[in-house]
Amino acid sequence: MGLITIDEGKCTRCGFCARACPAGIISMGDGFPETIEKIEKGCITCGHCVAVCPTAALNHSRMMPQECAQLSPGWRLTPSQVEQLIKGRRSVRNFRTEPIEAQVIADLLEIVRYAPTGMNSQNVSWKAVLDEQEVQALSLAVIQWLGSVGDDFPYSVKGILKALEMGRDPILRKAPALMIAHGTADDPLSFASATIALATLDLAALPFGLGTCWAGFLTMAAASSCEVATALGLPPGHRMYGGMMIGYPAFEYARIPTRNPARVTWG
């Protein structure tokens, strides 16, 4: 069996599969779709060819049409719905103490795992920290690191320490949970893939009633401190590429704050 097989009774020879293939390994020629043998190994198993076929005539040896869920009619949001979603999202720094069930995180990641990755590498791994005490331990590790960097840190360490004295946590905001995106340290695609995945998580969390905030201090500390990186407990050879505090917001926002106009150069 080849990489793809065609049900000739269903195939309309529309050529969409050949046009959609990012690796350019499908050719129409004068007959039905077929892969170009010399470059067939360039297939990245993205599934575009299966997903685009309007009659489910194309079978990929690694992905059959019946394995791919049918999109619901009207699945695209309207521009106004997307506008409200993106403009209404806030960085949440005040959380309820209510814990997040592991199943909620699993359901969320079932969506987020479809975020695009370079060359369909699907190279993002996650660590879900659902123990509030463990989150606070990581916050403490960052604070200890800050004490060693002093004036070299681009933000006011004194201000951070003052906030701590007042009972606030400017590092991880007393979040009940934390999501860490990680991958192998030697993969040049990991940083971009993790960033895209976290941005997807940021928006996908909203329908679950969850709020998020990017864990910038923890990310910086993990990249600079062996102690903090070790405290994360990631697999050998992996590094943290970004993190996100997550929990149920203590309150909701009613308005969209103003932002600067988009800076655009029209070519």
Backbone torsions as a table, in degrees:
resi	resn	phi	psi	omega
1	MET	NA	131.4	-179.8
2	GLY	-79.2	-175.7	-178.7
3	LEU	-64.0	-41.3	175.2
4	ILE	-128.2	149.2	172.1
5	THR	-128.6	148.9	-174.8
6	ILE	-118.6	130.3	170.8
7	ASP	-83.1	99.0	-173.5
8	GLU	-64.8	-21.0	176.8
9	GLY	-72.9	-23.9	179.2
10	LYS	-99.2	-29.2	-172.8
11	CYS	-65.1	128.7	178.0
12	THR	-98.1	1.1	-178.6
13	ARG	58.0	37.1	-179.8
14	CYS	-70.4	-24.6	178.9
15	GLY	80.9	5.2	-179.0
16	PHE	-60.5	-38.0	-177.6
17	CYS	-62.0	-41.3	179.9
18	ALA	-67.8	-39.0	-179.3
19	ARG	-72.6	-31.7	-177.2
20	ALA	-81.9	-21.7	-175.7
21	CYS	-64.7	114.0	-177.7
22	PRO	-68.9	-23.2	180.0
23	ALA	-88.6	-7.3	178.4
24	GLY	63.6	34.9	-176.1
25	ILE	-99.3	-0.5	178.8
26	ILE	-106.9	132.9	-179.7
27	SER	-123.8	145.8	177.6
28	MET	-90.5	-42.5	-177.8
29	GLY	58.8	-140.9	179.5
30	ASP	-99.6	-4.0	-176.2
31	GLY	-124.1	-131.3	-179.3
32	PHE	-89.5	164.9	179.9
33	PRO	-59.0	142.4	175.3
34	GLU	-152.8	155.9	179.2
35	THR	-84.0	152.2	176.2
36	ILE	-86.0	110.5	-168.6
37	GLU	-55.7	-40.3	-174.4
38	LYS	-64.8	-27.7	-177.6
39	ILE	-117.8	13.7	-178.1
40	GLU	-58.5	-31.9	-178.3
41	LYS	-66.6	-11.2	178.8
42	GLY	-79.0	0.5	179.4
43	CYS	-62.5	130.2	-179.9
44	ILE	-104.6	10.5	176.8
45	THR	54.3	42.8	178.4
46	CYS	-77.6	-23.6	178.1
47	GLY	83.0	6.5	179.9
48	HIS	-58.2	-39.5	-176.8
49	CYS	-64.6	-38.2	178.5
50	VAL	-72.4	-43.0	-175.4
51	ALA	-67.8	-31.6	-174.2
52	VAL	-86.2	-18.0	-175.9
53	CYS	-67.0	117.1	-174.6
54	PRO	-72.9	-16.3	-176.3
55	THR	-116.5	9.3	-178.2
56	ALA	54.9	38.8	-178.5
57	ALA	-88.1	-17.7	-175.8
58	LEU	-100.6	126.1	175.0
59	ASN	-111.3	127.4	175.8
60	HIS	-99.9	137.8	-175.5
61	SER	-62.1	-21.1	180.0
62	ARG	-104.6	-1.5	-173.6
63	MET	-162.8	107.4	-179.5
64	MET	-90.7	151.8	-179.8
65	PRO	-56.2	-37.7	-177.5
66	GLN	-68.7	-14.3	176.3
67	GLU	-85.0	-11.8	-174.3
68	CYS	-103.8	116.7	-177.0
69	ALA	-61.5	142.2	178.2
70	GLN	-75.5	134.5	176.5
71	LEU	-69.0	140.6	178.4
72	SER	-75.1	144.3	175.8
73	PRO	-58.5	140.0	179.4
74	GLY	69.5	28.7	-176.3
75	TRP	-69.6	-21.6	-179.6
76	ARG	-75.4	133.5	174.7
77	LEU	-74.1	157.1	175.7
78	THR	-77.3	158.2	177.2
79	PRO	-55.1	-37.8	-179.2
80	SER	-68.9	-34.6	177.2
81	GLN	-66.8	-43.1	177.9
82	VAL	-64.9	-39.7	178.8
83	GLU	-59.8	-45.8	179.3
84	GLN	-64.6	-40.0	-179.3
85	LEU	-61.8	-49.5	-174.8
86	ILE	-75.6	-43.3	-179.8
87	LYS	-73.1	-25.6	-179.7
88	GLY	-83.0	-17.3	179.1
89	ARG	-67.3	134.3	177.5
90	ARG	-125.4	153.6	170.1
91	SER	-77.4	114.5	-174.3
92	VAL	-90.5	123.8	-179.7
93	ARG	-121.0	7.8	177.4
94	ASN	-132.0	115.1	-174.2
95	PHE	-117.8	150.3	168.0
96	ARG	-72.7	159.2	-179.7
97	THR	-79.2	-6.1	-179.0
98	GLU	-57.8	125.2	179.5
99	PRO	-72.2	161.0	176.6
100	ILE	-101.1	128.5	177.6
101	GLU	-67.8	143.2	179.7
102	ALA	-58.6	-34.3	-178.9
103	GLN	-65.8	-32.7	177.4
104	VAL	-64.7	-43.2	177.8
105	ILE	-65.0	-39.8	178.7
106	ALA	-62.4	-41.8	178.8
107	ASP	-65.9	-37.9	178.5
108	LEU	-65.2	-44.6	-179.2
109	LEU	-70.0	-23.9	175.0
110	GLU	-61.4	-30.4	175.6
111	ILE	-82.5	-48.2	-172.4
112	VAL	-64.7	-28.2	-178.1
113	ARG	-64.2	-11.4	176.5
114	TYR	-89.1	2.2	175.5
115	ALA	-61.0	143.4	-177.6
116	PRO	-64.1	144.8	174.5
117	THR	-131.7	151.7	-179.0
118	GLY	-57.4	127.0	179.1
119	MET	56.8	28.7	-177.6
120	ASN	52.0	36.8	-177.3
121	SER	-69.7	-22.8	-178.8
122	GLN	47.1	48.8	-168.6
123	ASN	-99.1	15.0	-179.6
124	VAL	-94.4	128.4	172.9
125	SER	-112.1	156.1	-176.8
126	TRP	-125.5	145.7	165.4
127	LYS	-121.2	120.6	178.9
128	ALA	-101.2	113.4	178.8
129	VAL	-98.8	103.8	-175.5
130	LEU	-103.1	0.0	178.2
131	ASP	-95.6	115.0	-176.5
132	GLU	-59.2	-33.7	179.4
133	GLN	-66.5	-37.0	177.7
134	GLU	-68.3	-37.1	176.1
135	VAL	-61.2	-45.2	-179.3
136	GLN	-66.1	-32.3	177.1
137	ALA	-64.6	-38.6	177.5
138	LEU	-67.9	-38.2	176.9
139	SER	-61.0	-41.6	178.8
140	LEU	-64.6	-38.1	178.6
141	ALA	-63.1	-37.9	178.0
142	VAL	-67.4	-41.7	180.0
143	ILE	-62.0	-41.1	178.0
144	GLN	-63.7	-37.5	176.9
145	TRP	-65.5	-41.3	180.0
146	LEU	-59.5	-34.2	179.1
147	GLY	-64.8	-19.9	-178.9
148	SER	-94.6	-15.9	-175.8
149	VAL	-93.1	-28.4	175.7
150	GLY	56.3	-130.8	-174.2
151	ASP	-70.2	-11.1	-179.9
152	ASP	-74.3	-14.5	-178.1
153	PHE	-79.1	137.2	-176.1
154	PRO	-71.8	-8.0	178.9
155	TYR	-117.6	163.6	-176.1
156	SER	-73.0	106.8	176.9
157	VAL	-65.4	-38.1	179.7
158	LYS	-61.0	-39.8	179.3
159	GLY	-65.2	-38.8	178.6
160	ILE	-65.7	-44.5	180.0
161	LEU	-66.5	-34.7	177.7
162	LYS	-65.0	-40.5	178.2
163	ALA	-62.2	-38.1	178.5
164	LEU	-64.5	-40.2	178.9
165	GLU	-62.5	-28.5	-178.7
166	MET	-88.5	6.0	175.9
167	GLY	90.7	5.9	178.3
168	ARG	-96.5	160.5	176.1
169	ASP	-122.0	95.2	-178.7
170	PRO	-77.4	-3.4	-177.5
171	ILE	-88.5	-62.2	-179.4
172	LEU	-121.8	13.6	167.3
173	ARG	54.9	28.3	-178.6
174	LYS	53.1	35.7	179.2
175	ALA	-66.7	145.1	178.4
176	PRO	-75.1	-16.9	-177.1
177	ALA	-152.7	164.1	-177.0
178	LEU	-145.7	136.0	175.7
179	MET	-111.2	125.6	-179.9
180	ILE	-114.3	122.2	175.5
181	ALA	-94.6	125.4	-177.7
182	HIS	-139.6	166.3	179.3
183	GLY	-165.6	179.7	-178.5
184	THR	-66.3	142.3	-175.0
185	ALA	-69.5	-21.7	-175.6
186	ASP	-99.2	9.6	-179.4
187	ASP	-95.1	112.3	-177.4
188	PRO	-66.3	-14.1	-178.8
189	LEU	-92.3	-11.2	-171.8
190	SER	-62.4	-42.5	-176.0
191	PHE	-61.4	-49.3	-179.0
192	ALA	-65.1	-42.5	-178.9
193	SER	-62.0	-43.4	-179.2
194	ALA	-66.9	-39.5	179.4
195	THR	-63.7	-43.5	178.4
196	ILE	-64.4	-41.1	180.0
197	ALA	-63.6	-41.5	178.9
198	LEU	-66.7	-39.7	177.3
199	ALA	-64.0	-36.5	176.4
200	THR	-66.6	-43.3	176.8
201	LEU	-59.1	-39.9	-179.5
202	ASP	-54.8	-42.9	-179.3
203	LEU	-85.4	-38.5	-177.0
204	ALA	-66.3	-22.7	-179.2
205	ALA	-70.2	-23.8	-172.9
206	LEU	-60.9	-47.1	179.8
207	PRO	-64.6	-17.0	177.7
208	PHE	-85.0	0.0	-178.0
209	GLY	79.5	14.3	-176.3
210	LEU	-98.7	151.6	173.4
211	GLY	-115.1	154.7	-175.8
212	THR	-137.4	160.7	172.9
213	CYS	-153.1	134.3	-178.0
214	TRP	-67.1	133.8	-177.0
215	ALA	-91.5	70.4	-174.7
216	GLY	-66.5	-42.7	-179.0
217	PHE	-62.9	-41.9	179.6
218	LEU	-64.9	-40.2	-180.0
219	THR	-63.5	-43.5	177.8
220	MET	-64.1	-43.2	-178.7
221	ALA	-64.8	-41.2	-179.0
222	ALA	-64.4	-30.1	179.8
223	ALA	-79.6	-19.7	-174.4
224	SER	-111.5	-19.4	-174.3
225	SER	-120.9	123.7	176.7
226	CYS	-64.6	-34.3	-179.5
227	GLU	-64.7	-44.8	179.9
228	VAL	-67.9	-43.0	179.5
229	ALA	-59.5	-40.9	178.6
230	THR	-66.2	-38.3	-179.5
231	ALA	-62.7	-23.9	179.5
232	LEU	-67.4	-28.0	179.1
233	GLY	68.1	38.6	179.5
234	LEU	-82.6	161.9	178.7
235	PRO	-62.0	153.7	177.9
236	PRO	-55.6	138.2	178.5
237	GLY	82.5	-1.0	178.7
238	HIS	-102.9	153.8	174.6
239	ARG	-135.2	155.5	177.5
240	MET	-77.0	130.1	177.9
241	TYR	-110.2	-1.1	177.2
242	GLY	163.2	157.1	179.8
243	GLY	-143.5	162.8	-178.4
244	MET	-145.7	124.0	170.3
245	MET	-69.6	145.9	-177.9
246	ILE	-150.0	141.7	179.7
247	GLY	177.9	-177.9	178.1
248	TYR	-86.5	124.5	-175.5
249	PRO	-60.9	144.4	177.8
250	ALA	-73.3	-24.0	177.8
251	PHE	-156.0	166.8	-178.8
252	GLU	-107.7	159.0	176.2
253	TYR	-102.4	143.5	-174.7
254	ALA	-107.1	-12.7	-175.9
255	ARG	-137.1	164.8	178.3
256	ILE	-100.7	116.6	179.0
257	PRO	-70.1	158.5	-179.0
258	THR	-74.9	156.7	176.4
259	ARG	-139.0	160.2	177.5
260	ASN	-65.4	150.8	176.5
261	PRO	-62.4	155.0	177.6
262	ALA	-64.4	136.8	176.0
263	ARG	-93.9	113.1	-173.0
264	VAL	-131.2	136.0	169.1
265	THR	-109.5	118.4	-177.9
266	TRP	-90.6	120.7	-178.3
267	GLY	-88.5	NA	NA
